Amino acid sequence: MKYALPKLAAAILISSHALKAQTPQAYEQPPTFRASEILPPDLLKSDLHRIREFSPSDGFMIHFTIDTNYGEIRCHGMNELAERLNEVRAIKVLAETSRSDLFAEGLQKSIEAPIDAVKNIAEDPEEAFRKAPATVGHFFKKVGSSVSHAADKVEDKWQNRDKNPQSNAEIIENSGKGLAKSAKSVAGFDKAKLDCARKLGVDPYSDNALLQAEMEKVTWAFFAGGLPLRLGVSAVSGGASAAMTATKTVGLPEDIYDITPGELLLRDRETMQSMGASDTLIDVVLNNPNLSIAKRHSIIQSLASLPKNGDRVNALGIAANCQSKDQARYLNQVLNKLSSQHKATPYAALTTVVRMPAGVTKQGVVEVVAPVDFIAWTPKIADFARAPKMPQMKYRALIYGKISPIAKAGFEAAGWDVVVRD
């Protein structure tokens, strides 16, 4: 979700830089923003959180620090801010639910009859008992938060999937935080937890450890107790934050709640193969710990929707080389925007500008989308704008956010058409 910077606040923030830099060649220092001037009141603070006033930027994203009832959270950019605030609301809902009579009933049933509770998800109920989430108490032992999925193991499962269909769900990558990792022990629990995430409107594979622990605790009590999942009233109330969902705020595909992690892994492999990716590249993408299950699936789905002509495989290489979760988040946002743009006005091909996937219009315009908060004219952005261009091609930057006048002038001087979109 994007929020427009007030014109007055933006003018104040950039005025001091404008005095020092009258030409596109003079670089800017990324500004520090006041949260109270760029965010609506319901996002600035609530009974669950407060955003610190001074929020620095890095020339692309604004960095926020959130003090919550559950600890400090730091995030980069408006989109992640919206996602994290939604997760805070979800944690409150889960905490309220865990104090309900129905939760206590489910927990009691799961403790009294643990073998009956899990017999539908395991041929070996004793094994299932040992792998139940520990967050519900000392009766259960938490399933590991990661599982080895070395290339040879993934390849073995892939080759044998038709011969042994039950093994498909065992192929679960290590980037999924909190979900149980053994197919036999979580055939039902996986889906129950996905349903919980859907009801909360959060990313089921979020790296928010507290959110994952609370989802597992609540889901397990209802699931193992044989009761339907019922969340507290806060799940359907809570002002602006309640309207933020993972599929809208984070840009995730709708099917993220319908397909288990193992099934997503196989589907993503098939999709990358259909794009012509090598087995080596596929394995690197699947094994990149910075690509969560959700971000990986979203990136691959967006690429699959873009033109076959051009650099889809190269874009997969960019995903494979993401060195941080922030990079993966941004790449996902870029490809999501390109996919939406392609649906509205189809691109003729896909290309790459430096390390950014870009669409090529039928008129021969290379379009780079930039889902940013505020672009300042820094050496890094200047190098990007001045990078060599293909002859006979025009270049356009679609800025989904704000750009300083100096940066806009710098892009235009380097041969770009700049279009700002909120």
N, C-alpha and C positions, 0 to 999 in steps of 0.2 A: 504494500500500500504506500502510495506517495502522498506527501503533503507539501504544498507549495510554500516556498519561503516568502514571507511578507516583503513587499517591494522596499519598504523603508528599512527593514532590518538588513536585507541584502545589500542595499545601498550603503548603509553604515559600515557593514563588514568589509566591503571591497574598496571603500573610498580611500583608506590609508594606503592601500596597495596601488591604487590608480595614480596617486601622487608620485609614487616612486617609479612607476613603470608606465611610460607614455607610449611605448611601441611594443609590438608583439615580441621583439627580441629580448625585452627585459622580463625576467622571470618573476613570478609571484610567490609569496610565502602562503601556503594553504591557510585559510582563516580558521579561527576558533569561533564557534557559534554559541549563542545562548539558547538553551533548550526551550525556555519560556517564550522565545520569539519565533520559533519554527515549528512547534508542536501544539496541537489543540489541547485544551485543558484536561480532557478525559484520558489522554495518553501521557500527559506530563506527570500526573500522580493519581493515586487511588488509595483505597484502604489496604491495597496489597503492595504498592510500589511507589517509588519516587525517582524520577530521572534527575541526575545531577545537572546543575545549570550549565557549566562550561563544558562544551563538547567540541574537541578539536577535529580537524579534518586532515586527510592525507593527500588532497588534490583530486580525490575521487569520491570517497565515502566519509560520512560523519561518524565519529566514534562516540558511542554513548556508554555511560556507566549507569546501571540501574540498581538501586538499593531496594531489595524486596524483603518480604517477611520470611523468605527462605534463603536469603543470602545475596551476595553481590553478583551481578551479571554484567559482563562487558560484551558489547556487540558492535558490529561494523555495518552501518547503513540502515536506512529507514526500513527496508524489507526485513532484515534480521530483527530489528527492534520490534516490529509488529509481531513477528513470529514468537519472540521470547516473551512478550507481554501476554500473548495468547496462551503460552505454556504455563505462565504463572497463574493465570485464571484456571487452567485445567488442573493444576496441582491443588488449588483450593477446592475445586469440585471433588477431586479424588479424596482429599483429606476429609471433607464433609461426608462423603459416601462411606468411608471406612469407620465413621462413628455411628452409622445407621444401624437399626435393629436388623434389617435384611442382610447387611454385610456380616453382622455377628452370627446370624443364623447360618449363612453359607459357610463361614469359617468353622463353626462348630461341626457342621455336617462333614466338611472336608477332613477334619481332624478325627471324628468318630469312625469314619469309614473311608480311609484314604485309598484302599485297594479298589473298592467299588467305584469310587469317584474317578479313578483314572483308568479303569479297565477298558474303557472305550477308546483309549488312545495308546494302548500298549499291549503287545502280546505277552510281555514280561512285566506284570504290574509292580514287581519289586524294583525293577530298573526304573520305571516311571516314578515311583515313590522317591527314589534317591535323586531324581533329576527335577523335582518340583521346586519352584522358586522359594528361596529361603526367606524372602521378605515377609512372608506370612507368619513366621515364627521358627523356633528351633526344631520343629517337627520335620521340616523340609530342608533340603540342601539345594541351594541356588544353582540353576543350570549355568554353565560357563558362559561368559559374555563374548567369547570368541571361539572359533573353531578353525583348524588348519584347512585351507583349501588350496594347497599347492597345485601347480598346473597339472601334474600327473594325476592327482586325485580327481580334479575337475574333469580332465579328459576321460578318465576311466568311467566316471559316472555318465558322461555324455555319450560315450560309445555304447554303454550298456543300458541306456534308459528304456529302450523298447523291450529288452529281454527281462528287465527287472523294474517295472514301473514304480514299485513301492520305494525304490531307492532315490527317486527324484528329489523328494523333499529333504533328503539327508544332505544335499549339496547346498549348504548355506554359508555365505561368506562371513568374514570376521568383522565387517563394518556395521552389521546390524546390532545396535546396543540393546541388550536386555532380552531379546526374544530367545526362547529356548532353541537349542541347536540340534537336537536329535529328532529325526523324522518320527520314529515310533512314539516318542514321549510327548510330542507336541502337535500331533495331527489335528487335534481339536483346539488346543490352547492357542496356537498361532492365530487361527481364525477368530477366536474369542477376543484376543488382544487387539487384532486389527479392527474388530467391531467397536471395541472400547475407544481406540484412537479416532475412529470415524465419528463417534458420538461426541467426542471432545473437540473435533476439528483440528487435531494436531498431527504432525508428522510421526507415523508409527516407528520410525527409525531415527528419531531425534537423538542428538548426542547429549541431551539434558539428562544427566544421571538420575536426578531426583524424580523427574517426570517418569522415566522408565521404571524406577523402583516402585513408584506409587501405582502406575498402570498394572504392573505385574501383581502387586499385592491385591488390588481390588479385583482384577480379572480372575486371579486364581481362586479367591474366596467364592465368587459366584460360579465360576466354571466347575471347580472341583466339588462345590456344594450342590451342584445340579440345579442352580437357580438362574432365572433370566437376569441379565445385567441391567441394573437400574441405577442411574447416576443422580446426584443431587440436583436441586432446582437451579443452582447456579449455572448448570450446563446450558440452560436455555435463557439465561439472563446475564446481565453484566455490562450493558452499554456497548460502546464502540468495539471494545476488544472481542465481544462475543461474536461479532460478525466476521472476524478474521479466521479463516480456515486454512489448513495446509495447502489444499488444492488451489486456493485463490492467492493467499499471501506468499507462499513459498514457490508457487508455480509447479505443483506436482500433478501428474496425470491422475484422473479420477480412478483408474483401476488399481491404484496403490493400496486401496483398502480391500480389494477383492482377491488378490493373488498372494499366496504365501511366499516367503523369502526364497525357498527352493525353486518354486515355479517361476519366480521373477528371474532368478539366475539363468535358468534354462531358456526362458523367453528372450532375455537380453543377449545370450550367446547366439541364438538363432538369428536374431535381428542383425547383429554385427556381422555374422557370416553372410547374410543376404546382401549386405552392403559391400562385400568383397574384402573385409578385414582378414588379415592373416591370423592363424592360430596364436602366434606369439603376441601380436597386438591385443587380441581378445583376452588372452590370459593376463596381460599386464593391466588392462582396464579392470578386469574382474578382481584382481589382487591389490589394486591401489587402495590403501587404507583411508585415503582422504576422500574417496567417493563412497558416501553412504549408500545403502541399498536404494533409498528413495532418489537421491540425487543422480546416481548412476542410471537408474531406469528412466528418469525424466530426461536426462541428457540424450540417451540412446533413442528414446521415443521422439524427441524433437528432431534429431538428425534424420530419423527414418521418414519424417514428414516433409523434409526439405528435398530440393531437386537432386536427382541421381547424378546430374552433370556436375562435375567439379570435385570438391575436396571433402566429401563426407568422411573418408578414411583418415585424411589428414586431421580433421576435427576430432576424430576419435583419438588420434595421437596426442592432441592437446589435452584431452580428458585424461589420458593415461599418464601424462606428465604433470598433472596438478600436484603441487607440492604442499598444499595446505587445504583445509576445509573451506577457508575464505575463497580461495581460487576456484574450488569446485562449485561453491555457491554462486559466484559471479558468472562462471561459464554456463551454469544451468539457466541463470536469468537471461543471459545473452541469447542462448539458443531458443529459449522459450519465446522471447520477443521476436526473433527471426522467424520462428514457426508461425506465430500469430500474424506477422506481417506478410508472410508467404500465403497464408490462407486468404487474406484480404486482397492482396495484389500479388499474384504468383511471380516468383523469381524464375529467371531462365537458368541460373546455375548458382553453385555455392563456391566461394573462394576463401582466401585467407589474407588478411592484412596484418603483417607482423605476426602476432600470435592470436589474432582475433578472427573468428569465423565471420564471414560477410556474405550478403546476398548480392547477386548481379541481376539487375532488372533487364527487361527485354529491350530497353532503350540504351543499354550499355553503361548503366550507372552502378558503381560499386557502393553498396550501402552497409555501413557499420552501425550497429545499434549499441548504445551506451546507457544501460540502466544504472545511473549514478545519482549521487546526491548533489554534488557541486564540483565542477571541474575548474581547477585553477591552472594557470599557465606555468607549469613546472618543467624542468629539463626532461623528465620522463615523458610527459604528454607532448612536449615540443618535438622530441625525437620521433614519437609515433606519427604526429601530423606531417612531419617532413620526410618520412620514410619514402623510398623510391616507389613510384606508381607505374602501373601498366600503361603503355602508350595508347592513345586514342580512347582512353576510358575517363569518365568523370567520376568524382568521388563525393559521397554525401555522408554526413554524420547525423544520425538520428539520436538526439540527446533526450533521454527520459529522465529529466531532472533539471538542474540549473548549470549554467556555465558563465563564468565571469566575462565581462566585455573584452578584457585583454586576451583571454583564451579564445574567445570566438573570433577576434580579429586575427589571432595567430593561426588558427585553422584556415580561415579564409585566405590569408596571405600564402599559405602552403597549398592552396588549390582545392580546398574543400568547400562544399555547400553545407552550411550548418542549419539544421532544423531542430528546434526545441519543442519537445512534447512532454506535457505533464503526465 
